[in-house]
């Protein structure tokens, strides 16, 4: 479970690797119809449901739709597979952060991802997704900066033969 030591960190690390590249691919490959679906999920996240569980469903659908827009079924399947774990991190963030600030920041991060997708900007989409995932990680107490001294993963890597 995510409550086990390190599992939440590992989930965000996986998301950072996979979803950053997925966003880059989606920016290059997405169809106008797929972009419209991403936008519909974003609109739902920022609309009337933003304080409720419906916005969490829309958030997850936003990420699944970007994965689908890569045109790679494996990426879509993988991201869909981890969505329930991602849902748990969103619930945790909502319990540990002021909801108004959390929603405003989270929606803003998703807007920047969408805008890069709309421009067809692969680098911008990857950067926006990375910033979102790193921000989401920080909001639940996970630091993904592997270069920082004292990070558990950085010390393990140095010790490996």
SVG drawing of the C-alpha trace seen along z (x, -y; Angstrom):
<svg xmlns="http://www.w3.org/2000/svg" viewBox="-21 -29 52 33">
<polyline fill="none" stroke="black" stroke-width="0.4" points="0.0,0.0 1.0,-3.6 1.3,-3.9 4.3,-1.6 7.6,-3.4 8.8,-4.7 5.9,-3.5 4.4,-6.9 7.8,-8.2 8.2,-5.3 4.8,-6.0 5.7,-9.7 9.1,-8.7 7.4,-6.4 4.9,-9.0 7.6,-11.6 9.4,-9.3 6.4,-7.9 4.0,-10.8 6.6,-13.4 7.5,-11.5 3.8,-10.7 3.0,-14.4 5.8,-15.1 4.5,-12.3 0.9,-13.4 1.8,-17.0 3.3,-15.7 0.7,-13.1 -2.7,-14.2 -5.7,-14.6 -8.0,-17.6 -10.6,-15.3 -8.2,-14.0 -7.3,-17.6 -11.0,-18.4 -11.4,-15.5 -8.4,-16.6 -10.0,-20.1 -13.4,-18.7 -11.7,-16.9 -9.9,-20.1 -13.1,-22.1 -14.8,-19.6 -11.8,-19.8 -12.1,-23.6 -15.9,-23.8 -18.7,-23.2 -17.2,-19.8 -13.8,-21.2 -14.4,-20.7 -15.9,-17.2 -14.8,-13.7 -16.0,-14.4 -13.0,-16.6 -10.7,-13.8 -12.4,-11.5 -11.8,-14.3 -8.2,-14.7 -7.5,-11.0 -9.4,-11.1 -7.2,-14.1 -4.1,-12.0 -5.6,-8.9 -6.6,-10.9 -3.1,-12.3 -1.7,-8.8 -4.2,-7.7 -3.2,-10.6 0.4,-9.2 -1.0,-6.6 0.8,-4.0 -1.6,-1.5 1.1,-0.3 1.5,-3.8 -2.3,-4.2 -2.6,-0.8 0.2,-1.5 -1.1,-4.9 -4.7,-3.5 -3.3,-0.7 -1.8,-3.2 -4.8,-5.5 -6.2,-4.0 -2.9,-4.6 -2.9,-8.1 -6.4,-8.6 -5.1,-7.7 -2.4,-10.4 -5.0,-13.0 -7.2,-12.1 -4.2,-12.3 -3.2,-15.7 -6.8,-17.0 -6.5,-15.9 -3.2,-17.5 -3.4,-20.8 -5.9,-23.8 -8.4,-22.7 -8.9,-26.1 -5.1,-26.5 -4.7,-22.9 -7.4,-23.1 -6.2,-26.5 -2.6,-25.3 -3.5,-21.8 -5.9,-23.3 -3.2,-25.8 -0.7,-23.1 -3.2,-21.2 -3.9,-24.3 -0.2,-24.7 -0.1,-21.1 -3.2,-21.5 -1.8,-24.8 1.4,-23.0 -0.6,-20.2 -2.7,-22.6 0.4,-24.3 1.9,-21.0 4.9,-21.9 6.5,-18.6 9.1,-20.1 6.7,-22.5 4.2,-19.6 7.0,-17.5 8.2,-20.4 4.6,-21.3 3.9,-17.6 7.1,-17.3 6.4,-20.4 2.9,-19.2 4.1,-15.7 6.9,-17.2 4.5,-19.7 1.9,-17.0 4.6,-15.0 5.7,-17.9 2.1,-18.4 2.1,-15.0 5.6,-15.3 7.6,-13.6 10.7,-15.2 11.6,-13.9 14.8,-15.9 17.3,-13.0 20.3,-15.3 19.6,-16.7 21.9,-15.4 20.2,-13.0 17.6,-11.8 17.1,-8.1 17.4,-7.1 20.5,-9.2 22.4,-7.6 21.3,-4.1 22.6,-4.8 25.9,-5.9 26.3,-2.8 25.5,-0.4 28.5,1.3"/>
</svg>
